[in-house]
Amino acid sequence: MKKDSKIYIAGHTGMVGSAIWRTLRELGYANLIGKVSDELDLRKQEAVADFFQREKPEIVVDAAARVGGILANTKDQYGFLMENMLIQNNLIHESHKSKVEKFIFLGSSCIYPKLAPQPLKEDYLLTGPLEPTNEGYAIAKISGVKLCEALRQQHGKYFVSLMPTNLYGPNDNFDLETSHVLPAMLRKFHEAQENGNKPVTLWGSGTPLREFMHVDDLAKAVVFSLENELPGHLYNVGTGIDISIKDLALLIQKVVGHSGEILWNREKPDGTPRKLMEVSRLRALGWEVRIALEDGIRETFEWFLETKDELQGNV
């Protein structure tokens, strides 16, 4: 990949896409293309075909997807399955037709079976039933992985799928109705601290184990995958280290400066006891995580404080 390679980042304004854009810029890649949904609806095949014919990107990173929490996924399995398939199918097919040199497909750890052994290995794909609450999204992402694998096998294309663990960082979603656990905790502890260190109530028992990675580390994994020729088609991207939800809460409480009580609502579900990615496949090739969890949380909290007044519908 050359510094002037024409790189299209689909979903460049989201948390993941913006981190990839920022990282590429910092490394001197200046010929970047991004289109917001009003300019290019990735669900429409003709629009995507016209875009590729006009812009002729050499490299494509697919960070575009319809995402949501458990409630949104459960309510609209059809929408999550259909829209994500439309987005990725259009991008993958047009990249193939246009002879794109390299294509990075980004998915999620939810592609693996609900009851797969821990930590999750790439080889566990399609070995058991999925988590029912986000099955639509997961099936869409699995189909994207298999499309990239087929193009690699049949046509010798450099199409690589990266499956990240739970992500956090700048441009995350802090809406308490739709956000994931880490940004939701940051906001809850901050608001409680501002209101006289009121108690913070969290769901479940605090015992489940989860893995968290700063989005900038994922961005560097994407760049690593572009700057090197990876021998396989599917790689997990994570820290390989997990933390209990209780310890995460204590860490966030410390970063925020909240000194009140933490209450656990045990009537609410805990979810899966453990979810950890096995990341030795990518690590063996030379990539590694660089941002420690506490440092990443502190940086994310600072970003939240600087931008929370500007965020509309996200806070």
C-alpha positions as CSV (number, residue, x, y, z in Angstrom):
1,M,0.0,0.0,0.0
2,K,1.4,3.4,-1.1
3,K,0.9,6.6,0.8
4,D,-1.1,8.0,-2.2
5,S,-3.2,4.9,-2.6
6,K,-6.9,5.8,-3.0
7,I,-8.6,4.4,0.1
8,Y,-12.4,4.3,0.5
9,I,-13.6,4.0,4.1
10,A,-17.2,3.0,4.2
11,G,-18.8,4.3,7.5
12,H,-16.0,6.9,8.0
13,T,-18.0,9.0,10.5
14,G,-18.8,6.2,13.0
15,M,-16.6,5.2,15.9
16,V,-14.7,2.6,14.0
17,G,-14.5,4.3,10.7
18,S,-13.4,7.7,12.1
19,A,-10.6,5.9,14.1
20,I,-9.4,4.2,10.9
21,W,-9.5,7.5,9.0
22,R,-7.7,9.3,11.8
23,T,-5.0,6.6,12.1
24,L,-4.4,6.6,8.3
25,R,-4.1,10.4,8.2
26,E,-1.6,10.3,11.1
27,L,0.5,7.7,9.2
28,G,0.6,9.9,6.1
29,Y,-2.1,8.3,3.9
30,A,-3.7,11.4,2.4
31,N,-5.9,10.1,-0.5
32,L,-8.9,9.0,1.6
33,I,-12.5,8.9,0.4
34,G,-15.6,9.1,2.7
35,K,-19.3,9.6,1.9
36,V,-22.1,10.1,4.4
37,S,-25.3,8.3,3.9
38,D,-27.0,11.3,2.3
39,E,-24.3,11.3,-0.4
40,L,-24.2,7.5,-0.9
41,D,-26.8,5.0,0.3
42,L,-24.8,1.8,0.6
43,R,-28.1,-0.2,0.5
44,K,-28.7,0.7,-3.1
45,Q,-26.7,-1.4,-5.6
46,E,-26.9,1.1,-8.5
47,A,-25.6,4.0,-6.3
48,V,-22.7,1.9,-5.1
49,A,-21.9,0.7,-8.6
50,D,-21.9,4.3,-9.8
51,F,-19.6,5.4,-7.0
52,F,-17.1,2.7,-7.7
53,Q,-17.1,3.5,-11.4
54,R,-16.6,7.2,-10.7
55,E,-14.1,7.1,-7.8
56,K,-12.2,3.9,-8.6
57,P,-10.8,3.2,-5.1
58,E,-7.8,1.0,-4.9
59,I,-8.4,-0.1,-1.3
60,V,-11.7,-0.5,0.6
61,V,-12.4,-0.8,4.3
62,D,-15.9,-1.8,5.2
63,A,-16.7,-0.2,8.6
64,A,-20.3,0.5,7.6
65,A,-23.1,-1.4,9.3
66,R,-26.4,-1.0,11.0
67,V,-25.7,-1.6,14.7
68,G,-27.7,-1.6,17.9
69,G,-28.1,-3.1,21.3
70,I,-30.1,-6.2,22.4
71,L,-33.5,-4.4,22.4
72,A,-33.0,-3.0,18.9
73,N,-31.7,-6.3,17.5
74,T,-34.5,-8.3,19.0
75,K,-37.3,-6.0,17.8
76,D,-36.0,-5.9,14.2
77,Q,-34.2,-9.0,13.2
78,Y,-35.3,-8.6,9.6
79,G,-34.0,-5.1,9.4
80,F,-30.6,-5.9,10.9
81,L,-30.2,-8.9,8.6
82,M,-31.4,-7.3,5.4
83,E,-29.8,-3.9,5.7
84,N,-26.4,-5.3,6.7
85,M,-26.4,-7.8,3.9
86,L,-27.3,-5.1,1.4
87,I,-24.5,-2.8,2.6
88,Q,-21.8,-5.5,2.6
89,N,-22.9,-7.3,-0.5
90,N,-22.9,-4.1,-2.5
91,L,-19.4,-3.2,-1.2
92,I,-17.9,-6.6,-1.7
93,H,-19.4,-7.2,-5.1
94,E,-18.4,-3.8,-6.5
95,S,-14.9,-4.1,-5.0
96,H,-14.6,-7.4,-6.8
97,K,-15.9,-6.1,-10.1
98,S,-13.7,-3.0,-9.9
99,K,-10.6,-5.0,-9.1
100,V,-9.9,-3.4,-5.8
101,E,-6.5,-4.4,-4.6
102,K,-7.3,-4.9,-0.9
103,F,-10.6,-5.1,1.0
104,I,-11.0,-5.3,4.8
105,F,-14.3,-6.5,6.1
106,L,-15.1,-5.7,9.8
107,G,-17.4,-7.9,11.8
108,S,-18.0,-8.7,15.4
109,S,-17.4,-11.5,17.9
110,C,-21.1,-12.2,17.8
111,I,-20.5,-14.4,14.7
112,Y,-19.4,-17.2,17.0
113,P,-21.8,-19.7,18.5
114,K,-23.4,-18.7,21.8
115,L,-22.0,-21.7,23.7
116,A,-18.6,-21.9,22.0
117,P,-15.7,-22.7,24.3
118,Q,-13.8,-19.7,25.7
119,P,-11.6,-18.0,24.5
120,L,-13.3,-17.8,21.1
121,K,-11.1,-19.1,18.2
122,E,-11.6,-18.4,14.5
123,D,-12.1,-22.2,14.0
124,Y,-15.3,-22.1,16.1
125,L,-17.2,-20.3,13.3
126,L,-20.4,-22.2,12.3
127,T,-19.9,-24.9,14.9
128,G,-23.1,-24.2,16.8
129,P,-26.3,-22.0,17.3
130,L,-25.9,-18.3,17.6
131,E,-27.1,-15.9,20.4
132,P,-30.8,-15.5,19.4
133,T,-31.1,-11.9,20.4
134,N,-28.7,-10.7,17.6
135,E,-29.0,-13.6,15.2
136,G,-29.9,-11.4,12.3
137,Y,-26.8,-9.2,12.6
138,A,-24.6,-12.1,13.2
139,I,-25.8,-14.1,10.1
140,A,-25.3,-11.0,8.0
141,K,-21.7,-10.7,9.2
142,I,-21.1,-14.4,8.7
143,S,-22.2,-14.2,5.1
144,G,-19.8,-11.3,4.6
145,V,-16.9,-13.4,6.0
146,K,-17.8,-16.3,3.7
147,L,-18.1,-14.0,0.7
148,C,-14.6,-12.7,1.3
149,E,-13.3,-16.2,1.8
150,A,-14.8,-17.4,-1.4
151,L,-13.4,-14.4,-3.4
152,R,-10.0,-15.2,-1.9
153,Q,-10.2,-18.9,-2.8
154,Q,-11.8,-18.6,-6.2
155,H,-10.2,-15.4,-7.5
156,G,-7.1,-14.9,-5.5
157,K,-8.4,-11.6,-4.0
158,Y,-6.8,-10.0,-1.0
159,F,-10.1,-9.8,1.0
160,V,-9.6,-10.1,4.8
161,S,-12.2,-10.3,7.6
162,L,-11.3,-8.8,11.0
163,M,-13.6,-9.7,14.0
164,P,-13.0,-7.2,16.9
165,T,-14.0,-7.7,20.5
166,N,-16.0,-5.1,22.4
167,L,-14.8,-1.7,21.4
168,Y,-14.9,1.7,23.1
169,G,-13.3,5.1,22.5
170,P,-14.0,8.5,20.9
171,N,-17.3,8.8,18.9
172,D,-18.8,6.0,21.0
173,N,-22.5,6.0,21.7
174,F,-23.4,7.3,25.2
175,D,-27.2,7.1,24.9
176,L,-28.3,5.1,27.9
177,E,-31.1,3.4,26.0
178,T,-28.8,2.1,23.2
179,S,-25.2,2.2,24.3
180,H,-23.0,-0.7,25.4
181,V,-21.8,-1.3,28.9
182,L,-18.6,0.7,29.0
183,P,-19.9,4.1,27.7
184,A,-23.1,3.6,29.6
185,M,-21.1,3.3,32.8
186,L,-19.0,6.3,32.0
187,R,-22.1,8.4,31.6
188,K,-23.9,7.0,34.7
189,F,-20.9,7.6,37.0
190,H,-20.3,11.1,35.6
191,E,-23.9,12.2,36.1
192,A,-24.0,10.7,39.6
193,Q,-20.8,12.4,40.5
194,E,-22.1,15.7,39.2
195,N,-25.3,15.2,41.4
196,G,-23.5,14.9,44.7
197,N,-22.0,11.4,44.2
198,K,-25.4,9.7,44.2
199,P,-25.4,5.9,44.2
200,V,-25.1,4.2,40.8
201,T,-27.3,1.2,40.0
202,L,-26.0,-1.3,37.5
203,W,-27.5,-4.5,36.1
204,G,-26.9,-8.0,37.3
205,S,-24.3,-9.3,39.7
206,G,-21.1,-7.9,38.3
207,T,-19.6,-11.3,37.9
208,P,-19.6,-11.8,34.0
209,L,-16.2,-11.4,32.3
210,R,-15.9,-9.2,29.3
211,E,-13.0,-8.0,27.0
212,F,-12.6,-4.4,25.9
213,M,-10.3,-2.8,23.3
214,H,-9.8,0.8,22.4
215,V,-11.0,1.5,18.9
216,D,-7.6,3.0,18.0
217,D,-6.0,-0.4,18.5
218,L,-8.5,-1.9,16.0
219,A,-7.6,0.9,13.6
220,K,-4.0,0.0,13.8
221,A,-4.9,-3.7,13.2
222,V,-6.7,-2.6,10.0
223,V,-3.6,-0.6,8.8
224,F,-1.4,-3.6,9.7
225,S,-3.6,-5.9,7.6
226,L,-3.3,-3.4,4.7
227,E,0.4,-2.9,5.0
228,N,1.2,-6.6,5.2
229,E,0.0,-9.7,3.2
230,L,-1.9,-11.8,5.8
231,P,-1.9,-15.5,4.9
232,G,-5.5,-16.2,6.1
233,H,-8.9,-14.7,5.5
234,L,-10.3,-14.4,9.1
235,Y,-8.7,-12.9,12.2
236,N,-9.9,-12.1,15.7
237,V,-8.8,-8.7,17.0
238,G,-8.7,-8.2,20.7
239,T,-6.7,-7.8,23.9
240,G,-6.8,-11.5,24.9
241,I,-7.6,-10.2,28.5
242,D,-10.9,-9.9,30.2
243,I,-12.2,-8.2,33.3
244,S,-15.3,-8.7,35.4
245,I,-18.1,-6.2,35.1
246,K,-17.7,-5.3,38.8
247,D,-14.0,-4.5,38.3
248,L,-14.8,-2.5,35.2
249,A,-17.3,-0.5,37.2
250,L,-14.7,0.2,39.9
251,L,-12.1,1.2,37.3
252,I,-14.6,3.6,35.6
253,Q,-15.7,5.0,39.0
254,K,-12.0,5.7,39.8
255,V,-11.4,7.5,36.4
256,V,-14.6,9.6,36.7
257,G,-14.0,10.5,40.4
258,H,-17.3,9.2,41.7
259,S,-17.2,8.4,45.4
260,G,-20.8,7.2,45.9
261,E,-22.1,3.7,46.4
262,I,-22.5,1.1,43.6
263,L,-25.7,-0.9,43.7
264,W,-26.3,-4.1,41.8
265,N,-29.8,-5.0,40.6
266,R,-29.7,-8.8,40.6
267,E,-33.1,-9.0,39.1
268,K,-31.6,-7.9,35.8
269,P,-29.8,-10.5,33.6
270,D,-26.1,-11.0,33.7
271,G,-25.9,-12.3,30.1
272,T,-23.2,-14.7,29.0
273,P,-20.8,-15.6,31.9
274,R,-17.7,-15.0,29.8
275,K,-16.8,-13.7,26.3
276,L,-13.2,-13.5,25.3
277,M,-11.4,-13.6,22.0
278,E,-8.5,-15.9,21.2
279,V,-6.1,-13.5,19.3
280,S,-2.9,-15.5,18.8
281,R,-3.4,-15.9,15.1
282,L,-3.0,-12.1,14.3
283,R,-0.5,-11.6,17.2
284,A,1.8,-14.2,15.7
285,L,2.1,-12.1,12.6
286,G,3.3,-9.1,14.6
287,W,0.3,-7.1,15.6
288,E,-0.4,-6.3,19.2
289,V,-2.6,-4.1,21.4
290,R,-0.9,-1.0,22.8
291,I,-3.5,0.9,24.8
292,A,-4.1,-0.3,28.4
293,L,-7.7,-0.3,29.6
294,E,-7.4,2.4,32.2
295,D,-5.5,4.7,29.9
296,G,-8.1,4.1,27.2
297,I,-11.0,4.7,29.5
298,R,-9.4,7.9,30.8
299,E,-8.9,9.2,27.2
300,T,-12.5,8.3,26.3
301,F,-13.8,10.1,29.3
302,E,-11.9,13.2,28.5
303,W,-13.3,13.1,25.0
304,F,-16.8,12.7,26.4
305,L,-16.4,15.7,28.7
306,E,-15.1,17.8,25.8
307,T,-17.9,16.9,23.4
308,K,-21.0,15.9,25.4
309,D,-22.6,19.3,24.9
310,E,-22.3,18.9,21.2
311,L,-23.6,15.4,20.9
312,Q,-27.3,15.3,20.0
313,G,-29.2,12.1,20.4
314,N,-25.9,10.4,21.5
315,V,-25.9,11.5,25.1
